[in-house]
Amino acid sequence: MNKFFRKHRTPLKVKKIFYSEIKNVNNAAKIIAGNLRKRNDVMLVTYMSAIDPKKKFGHALLVSEIIFGKKPKVIVGDPDFFEKKSYKLDLKKIIKGMSKKFGRVEKDRGIYIFSERKI
């Protein structure tokens, strides 16, 4: 993506945090919260059947807010035409959907950070 942004002179940088680099849900929550505080955009790429067994596809969700508690939750924006545009999800389920247990191709799953500054 960084090559694409440079080629098209888009002033954005992206950093991907692979599923294997996310040690646990609390670590993921800290990564998300820290980047939201810096006003970076945070996108989660996961397999949706971890959240809803009827949904058998990979999906990207844009995080607008994180809610800390016993079980951290995120409020996400969803580009799907048939879903609500914004809703709350359990972060643990999203992270679980990034694992090899779900779907066939997990290489694109993880946390993507977008920023105008160096990440």
C-alpha positions as CSV (number, residue, x, y, z in Angstrom):
1,M,0.0,0.0,0.0
2,N,2.8,2.4,0.8
3,K,4.1,2.0,-2.8
4,F,0.6,2.8,-4.1
5,F,0.4,5.9,-1.9
6,R,3.8,7.2,-3.0
7,K,3.0,6.5,-6.7
8,H,-0.2,8.5,-6.5
9,R,1.3,11.2,-4.3
10,T,-1.2,10.4,-1.5
11,P,0.2,11.8,1.8
12,L,-0.5,8.6,3.7
13,K,1.6,5.9,5.3
14,V,0.3,2.5,6.4
15,K,1.7,0.0,8.9
16,K,0.3,-3.5,9.2
17,I,0.5,-5.3,12.5
18,F,0.1,-9.0,11.7
19,Y,-2.0,-11.3,13.8
20,S,1.1,-13.1,15.0
21,E,2.4,-9.8,16.4
22,I,-0.7,-9.2,18.5
23,K,0.1,-10.9,21.8
24,N,-3.4,-10.7,23.3
25,V,-6.6,-8.7,23.3
26,N,-5.2,-6.2,25.9
27,N,-2.2,-5.6,23.6
28,A,-4.5,-5.0,20.6
29,A,-6.6,-2.6,22.7
30,K,-3.5,-0.6,23.6
31,I,-2.3,-0.5,20.0
32,I,-5.8,0.7,18.9
33,A,-6.2,3.3,21.7
34,G,-2.7,4.7,21.2
35,N,-3.2,5.2,17.5
36,L,-6.7,6.7,17.9
37,R,-5.2,9.2,20.4
38,K,-2.6,10.1,17.8
39,R,-5.5,10.7,15.4
40,N,-4.4,7.8,13.1
41,D,-7.0,5.7,11.3
42,V,-7.2,2.1,12.5
43,M,-8.7,-0.6,10.3
44,L,-9.2,-4.2,11.4
45,V,-9.2,-7.0,8.8
46,T,-10.8,-10.2,10.2
47,Y,-12.9,-13.2,9.2
48,M,-16.5,-12.4,10.1
49,S,-17.6,-15.9,11.1
50,A,-15.8,-15.4,14.4
51,I,-18.3,-12.7,15.1
52,D,-21.4,-14.1,13.3
53,P,-21.3,-17.8,12.2
54,K,-23.6,-17.0,9.2
55,K,-21.0,-14.7,7.7
56,K,-18.3,-16.7,5.9
57,F,-16.0,-13.9,4.5
58,G,-13.1,-11.7,5.4
59,H,-13.9,-8.1,6.1
60,A,-12.4,-4.7,6.9
61,L,-13.8,-2.6,9.7
62,L,-12.8,1.0,10.5
63,V,-12.5,1.7,14.3
64,S,-14.0,4.9,15.5
65,E,-13.8,4.3,19.3
66,I,-12.5,1.8,21.8
67,I,-14.3,1.0,25.1
68,F,-12.2,-0.5,27.9
69,G,-13.7,-2.9,30.5
70,K,-13.5,-6.6,31.4
71,K,-14.0,-7.3,27.7
72,P,-12.7,-4.4,25.4
73,K,-15.1,-3.5,22.7
74,V,-14.7,-1.3,19.6
75,I,-17.2,0.8,17.7
76,V,-16.6,0.2,14.0
77,G,-17.7,1.7,10.8
78,D,-18.8,-1.0,8.2
79,P,-18.7,-0.5,4.4
80,D,-21.1,-3.4,3.9
81,F,-24.3,-2.1,2.2
82,F,-26.5,-4.5,4.2
83,E,-25.2,-3.8,7.7
84,K,-25.7,-0.8,10.0
85,K,-23.0,1.7,9.3
86,S,-21.7,1.8,12.9
87,Y,-22.0,-0.7,15.7
88,K,-20.2,-2.1,18.7
89,L,-18.2,-5.4,18.6
90,D,-16.2,-7.5,21.1
91,L,-12.5,-7.0,20.3
92,K,-11.6,-10.5,21.4
93,K,-13.9,-12.0,18.7
94,I,-12.4,-9.7,16.0
95,I,-8.9,-10.7,17.0
96,K,-9.9,-14.4,17.1
97,G,-11.2,-14.0,13.5
98,M,-7.7,-13.0,12.4
99,S,-6.3,-16.4,13.3
100,K,-5.8,-19.4,11.0
101,K,-8.9,-21.1,12.6
102,F,-11.2,-19.1,10.3
103,G,-11.3,-19.1,6.5
104,R,-8.5,-20.1,4.2
105,V,-6.3,-17.0,3.7
106,E,-5.2,-15.2,6.8
107,K,-2.2,-13.3,5.4
108,D,-4.1,-10.0,5.0
109,R,-5.6,-10.1,8.4
110,G,-4.4,-7.9,11.2
111,I,-4.5,-4.3,12.4
112,Y,-3.7,-1.6,9.8
113,I,-2.7,1.9,10.9
114,F,-3.0,4.8,8.5
115,S,-1.3,8.1,9.2
116,E,-0.1,11.3,7.4
117,R,3.0,11.0,9.7
118,K,5.7,8.4,10.0
119,I,4.4,5.4,11.9
